[in-house]
């Protein structure tokens, strides 16, 4: 609500975007941050909560601009001590890395359809618990964005008197259902394990070529998205161009503070496959002219 203090964890570009979005809705935005490629510690978060006394703490679980995976254990307990809601961005981590919203005590979370679920873009799964819904009920004014007003949207879903809100994107809903069906068919634990195994295979291959990841601690890397440090003297855009034009492999460049310094390699959803990892490693070796 306008005037609410919103504390945002900024460890990369998408944390910066959360700052922008909260400010546009009238939030009194505060920041707790670490250098790009690092994550926030519980001490960082605790000190910031003590200082700013926010109504909401917003964190990016998987910061795809840097490749860092923000640990969530213990964060909600700190939020409860400060009567603060916990909101997390799970855009890249949904169905690719372990997420336990209830166990972690997350009050609200949102994601997307086009990454770990391998669906077309256009749907945004989200989750509210009772604490988040109670916060909505206590609002003094209307949500400024009618289309995204969860109080009216809820009546469209399961209100006692169901009311029209919008025309649903039916094609996206069918695609999302199919993506979720495939997750269930594979098994969520098995899916997480597949992403982790293929990520580790990729990291080992990079190390064998003398290359490194931007996030140094493997435990803090996103399984579905690796930021590869560009070797000294290498033109990042030229290498990405050759991978695309000669091998039909597309890797993204860094942006913000990491522009030209990293490649961002996505191995997520259906695309997280052993053969894809090996093909990419072989292509990188040829393009960078790394000998045996």
Secondary structure, DSSP 8 states (H G I E B T S, - for coil): -TT-EEEEEESSHHHHHHHHHHHHTT-EEEEEE--TT----HHHHHHHHHHH--SEEEEESEETTTTEE---TTHHHHHHHTT-EEEEE-TTTTTTS---HHHHT-SEEE--SSSTT---S----EEE-HHHHHHHHT-SS--S-STT-HHHHHHHHH-SS--------HHHHHHHHHHHHHHHHH-HHHHHHHHHHHHHHHHHHHHHTT--BSS--GGGBBTTEEEEE--TT--HHHHHHHHHHHH----EE--GGGTTTEEEEE--GGG--HHHHHHHHHHHHHHTT---
